[in-house]
Amino acid sequence: MIKITNKTNEEQIFKIINENFSQLAPSYYSLVTHWFINAYKNFKGIDKYIILIYLINKDFIHYRKNGLMVDYDTFYKDKTLEIPNINISDIARDLLIPKENVRRKISELEKKGIIKRAGKKIFVERPGFIQTKANITLKDFSSLVSTFSEILKDKKIIKEPLNTDQISNLIKENFSFCWYQFYKFLFIFSNRWKTDTKTQDLETICVGLIVMINTVQNRGFKDKNLDRQKYFKAVQKSNHIGINAFSIADITGIPRATVVRKLQFLIENKFLNISEKKLYNFAMGTQTKQFKVLTKLQDKNMKALGKFLYKVFNQIKIINTN
């Protein structure tokens, strides 16, 4: 039995992602988009959710540093968490959220009984773990990994792919490791979108991702077997059916007036177009500054995704059976 070894390294995984991106894109965009939607719906603000995740991630960091493995059921059983020293400035720096906003969101979480403060200590209470429990995300995460295992099978790196249920069970067994890697990727992903696109809030990113996934999952978007460069160019074609503000508001739970403001920001900064029928799409020119910004952003994110998948695959021992 041979698991993925150093012979299949992070750079090779990154190369495979790039060459087979059209196969991976639907599950990849579903994972990140559904996470943002769920984050907003939980607290009517993504910053509050991601701050809570940041706090819970301290537990995953502790397990990682001490070489401990905690499975899914054990992690969530009667769970509370004490964080002895938490610094508002650290949260603001690590999540690229203004310090005053962090302080306000922490207070709002405390009022909701999600966390409790005692001096410099913060306690994440049971409701915080219930509201951030990996349900939909675990399913999407497993689908992404399963899809990638099919690509690896085609490349003869593994003999047989694993289905979503098999992957889900393996991730649950290695939950503290896999979710540490997922959150690491998520923080990198969200921060890069903020810095590279100069978008200050995650709701705007969420709205933009809905427009993207509408194209990716649309039946009219039938391009297959495209590498990432060709795929990203194909997404920009103006003949794709767009999506209206009402539908985005319905999908995300973000108020329609807020969605319209976020869409206007993306249009003014030339990341989106709007048709005569008030449908939004990603029809930007491939020679524009915005396209180049998003291309560079995708390069960084795909390298992070490659590292993420490589580490998860090695941990859960996706193997050849000889």
N, C-alpha and C positions, 0 to 999 in steps of 0.2 A: 504494500500500500504506500503510495507516494503522495504526500501533500505538496502544495505549492511551496517551493524552496527558493533560495536566493537566486537560482537560475532563472526564475520568473520574478524579476525585481519590480520595484515601483515604476521605473521608467518604462518597462515593457507593458505593465498594466495601463499606464498612461497612453502608450502608443495604441494599444488595443481599444481603449475607450475612443480615441480620436478616429481610428479607422472604421469603427462600427457604431458611430454615435446615433444613427437613425434608429437602431434597434434598442438602444438604451434610453433615448431621450424621453419617451412617454412615462416610464417608471421613475426616471430621475426627476422630471419636472413635477410629477404627481407627489413624490415624497416631499420636496421642499415647499410646494404650494399648499398642500394639505396641512403641513406643519404650521405655516403662517396663518392659515384660515382658522385652525383649531386654537392657536394662540390668541387670536383676536376674540373669538367667540367666548373663550373662558373668562376674560376679564375686561372685554371691550377696550383693549389696548395691548398691543404686542409688547411694548416695553415692560409692562408689569409682568407679563408671562416670562419674558426672557431673563428678567432679573431674578425671578423665582427659580428658573432653570439654572441660572448661574450659581445660586445658593445651593441647590440640590447637587449640582455637579461637584461641590466640595467633597461630598461623600464618595463619588466615583474617583476623584483624585486621591483620596485617602486609601481606598482599596488598591488603586494602581500602585501607589508608592510603597505599599506594604505587601505587594504580591498576593493579594487576596482575591478570590473569585466568589462572587455572590450571584446566585441565580435569580431569575425574575420573581418567582413566588416569595422567596425569602426577602428580597429587597423591599417588596411592597407590604409585607405582613406586619401589621400594627406599627407602621413606620412613623417615626418622628426624627428630627435631626437637630443637634446642637452645634452651632458654629461659634467657637469661643471668641474669635476676634474677626470682626468684619469692618472694612474700611470703605466708606462711601466713595472716596476718591479712587480706590482700586476698581470698584464696580464701574464708575463713570469712565475710567480710562480703558478698561478691558472691553466694555460694550459700546464705547463711543456714544454715550448718553450724557448730556450736561448734568453736572453734579446736583444742581437744584432739582432737576427732573427725577434723578435717582432718589433723592431724599423724599420727594413728594410721593413717588410710587411705592417706596418702602412703607411710608405712613399709611397709604391706601390699603396695602396688603395687610398691615397690622389691624386696621379697622375692620377688615373682612374676616379676621380670625385665621388668616392663612399663615402668618408668622407672628412671633411674639419677641419683643426686645427686652433685655435685662442688662443694662449697662452697655458694654461693647458686644455682648453676646446676642446672637439671633437664634431663635428656635423656629424651625419649619414645622408647623403643626400638621396633624393628620390630613386635614382638608387640602393642604398644599400638595401632598403626594397623590391624593385621589384625583385632583384636577389635572395633574401632569402625568398621570399614569400612561404608559406607552401602550395604546390600543391600536388606533388607526395608524399611528406612526410605525408601530412594529409590523403591521401588515404591509405598509408601503415599503418599508425598509427591506422586508423579506422578499417582496416582489422584485425590487431592484437587484438584490444579491442573486436571486434565482435567475433573473434575466441575464445577468452577467455570467453566471455559471454556464448558461446555454451557449453564450459566445465563446467561453473558454473551451467548451466541448468541441465546438466547430473548429477551433484553432488547435485541437488535439493536445491541449495543455492538461485537461482532465478527461476521463473516459466517459463519465455519465454526469449530466447536470442534476441538480436537486430542485424539487418543486418548492413552492412557497411554504407549505406546511412543514416540510423537512427543515428548511432554512429557519423558520420561526422557532422551531423546537431547539435547534442548535444555538440560536441567538439567546433564547431564554436560559439555556444551560450556562452560557458564558455572558450573562447579561451585563454585569458591572464593567467588563472589559469592552464589550461592543457598544454600550451606551456612552461610555467615556469617549470612545472614538467618534461616535455620532455627534455628540455635543461639541467636541473639538472641531469637527468639520462645520457644524452649524454656526458656531461663533465666527469662524473664518469667513464663511459664506456671507453672513449678514453684514459683517463689518466691511468686507470688500465692496459689496453693493453700495454701502453708504459712502465710502471714501471715493471709489472710482467714478460713480455717477453723481456725486455731490448731493445725494438724496439724504435728507436728515432724519426721516422717519421710516419705520419699517412698514407702515400701512401703505405708503406709496409704492414700495417694492412689491408688496403683496398684490396690489392692484395691477402693476405691470406684469407680474407673473401669471395672473389670471388671463390677461390678454395673450401671453405666450402660450399657455397650456391650451387655450381655446383653439389656437392654430395647430398645435402639436397633435391634439386629439380629434381635430375635425376630419370628417370622412373625405372631404375634398383634398386633404393634404396626403397624397398617396405616394410621395417619394420614398423609395426604399433603398436600403444598402448604400447610404451616403456617409462619407466621412464627415467629421464635424465642420470643416470649412464649407463644404458644399451644402451641408444641411442648414447651417446658419444663414447662408445666402438664400437658400430656398424659402426659409421662413419669412424673409423680407419681401417676397413678391406681393404686389398689391392686389392680386386677384383672390387672395384668401378671404373667406367670409370673416367679418369682424364680430365684435360683441358690444352690446350697448351698456350704458351705465347702470340701468335698472338691473340687468342680469348680474353684473359684477357685485352690486350691492346685495342682491339676493344670495349669491354664492358665499360672499365673505361675511355678511352680517354688518358690514360697515355702512353707516347711513348714506343714502344716495347723494345728499348734498356734499358730504365729505368725499365720496368717490369721485364726483364731478370735479372737485378742486384738485384731487390727486391726478386725475386724468389730464386736467388742464396744465398742470406742472409738467407732466411727461410730454405733452404736445409742444408746449413752449420751449422745452429743452430738446425737442426733435427726436425723442425716443419712440413716439407713437404718431400715427396719422389718424385722422377721422374722416369718414366718408360722408357723402351727401345724405346718407340714411342714418347718420349719427352712430356709425359702427366704428369701433376702434381696432386698429391692427398695427403690426410692426413693420409697415412698409416704408423703411428708410433706405436711402441709397447706399450701396456697398462702398462708395468712396467717401462717405460723409465722416465727419469727426466722431459722431455718435456711434456709427458702426464700428469704427476702429477702437473706440473706448470699450464697447461691449465685447469685441473680439479679444482684446487684451484681458478683460475681466474673466471671460470664459476660459482663457488659457490658464489663469491662476486657479480658478475654481476646479478645473478638470485635473490639474496636478494634485490639488488637495483631495479630490474625489479618488484619484488613483491611489494615494497613500492610505486613505480611509478603507477602500475595498481590499487592498493588499493586506492590511493588518487584520481585518475581519476574516478574510479568507484563510489566512494562516492560523488564526486563533480557533476557528470552528472546524478546521481540518477538512476542507473540501478536498477529496482525494480521488485518485485513479484506483480502480479495482482491477487487479491483474490476476 
